[in-house]
Structures are given as C-alpha cells and as structure tokens.
Amino acid sequence: MLRIEKICEERGVQAMIAKKTGINKPAVSRIVRGLEPPYPKRGRAIAEAVGWDGDWRELFESDGDGGEVA
C-alpha cells in the first residue's frame, strides 16, 4: 500500500485533497491507488494538502506493508 493510500484510508481525505489542489476526484483516486503517476506538480500539491513534511516522492512509495511502489 502506498503511504498516501494509507493516509487517505485512515483520514478519509480524498475529497479534501481534490478541493485543496484543484485535482478532480477521479484523478485523486487513481493517483492515491497508484494507477496514475503523481507527476511533480500534482505530487507536491497532494503532499502539501495532507501536511506531508518529507520529500513529496516518499508519499507515493510503499509503506512497507507489501504494497506496490508507484
């Protein structure tokens, strides 16, 4: 599971991410599930929206629980 996917699952924040970033909800869902690459602009915006302090790319890596790496 990607770190961002885990955060969204725990906090239920996909709609908030969409609203704060201007990325439409279906795209946020695809990005969070690792089905669409975050690309730098979107990745940074999503990281900022969820309050991620590290490198934005780390947010889209596996959380170590056997998930896929985007």
C-alpha positions as CSV (number, residue, x, y, z in Angstrom):
1,M,0.0,0.0,0.0
2,L,1.3,3.4,-0.9
3,R,1.8,5.9,2.0
4,I,-0.7,8.3,0.5
5,E,-3.3,5.5,0.1
6,K,-2.9,4.6,3.8
7,I,-3.2,8.2,4.9
8,C,-6.4,8.6,2.8
9,E,-7.8,5.4,4.2
10,E,-7.1,6.4,7.8
11,R,-8.3,10.0,7.5
12,G,-10.8,9.8,4.6
13,V,-9.3,12.9,2.9
14,Q,-9.6,12.3,-0.9
15,A,-12.4,14.9,-1.3
16,M,-10.3,17.4,0.8
17,I,-7.3,16.7,-1.4
18,A,-9.3,17.3,-4.5
19,K,-10.7,20.6,-3.1
20,K,-7.4,21.9,-1.9
21,T,-5.4,21.0,-5.0
22,G,-8.0,21.5,-7.8
23,I,-7.3,17.9,-9.0
24,N,-10.6,16.2,-9.8
25,K,-11.8,13.5,-7.5
26,P,-11.4,10.6,-10.0
27,A,-7.8,11.6,-10.7
28,V,-7.0,11.9,-7.0
29,S,-8.4,8.4,-6.5
30,R,-6.3,7.0,-9.4
31,I,-3.1,8.7,-8.0
32,V,-3.8,7.6,-4.5
33,R,-4.2,4.0,-5.6
34,G,-1.0,4.1,-7.7
35,L,-2.9,3.8,-11.0
36,E,-1.8,7.2,-12.3
37,P,1.6,8.8,-11.7
38,P,1.5,11.8,-9.4
39,Y,3.9,13.9,-11.6
40,P,5.8,16.6,-9.8
41,K,3.2,19.4,-9.8
42,R,0.3,17.1,-8.6
43,G,2.5,15.2,-6.2
44,R,3.7,18.4,-4.5
45,A,0.2,19.7,-4.2
46,I,-1.1,16.5,-2.7
47,A,1.8,16.3,-0.2
48,E,1.0,19.9,0.8
49,A,-2.7,19.2,1.1
50,V,-2.1,16.3,3.6
51,G,0.6,18.1,5.5
52,W,3.4,15.8,4.4
53,D,6.8,17.1,5.7
54,G,9.1,14.9,3.8
55,D,10.0,14.7,0.1
56,W,6.8,14.5,-1.8
57,R,8.0,11.4,-3.7
58,E,8.2,9.5,-0.5
59,L,4.4,9.9,-0.1
60,F,4.0,7.8,-3.2
61,E,6.3,4.9,-2.1
62,S,5.2,1.7,-0.4
63,D,4.6,2.0,3.3
64,G,6.5,-1.3,3.8
65,D,3.4,-3.5,4.3
66,G,3.8,-5.3,1.0
67,G,2.3,-2.6,-1.2
68,E,3.3,-1.6,-4.7
69,V,5.8,1.2,-5.3
70,A,4.5,3.8,-7.8
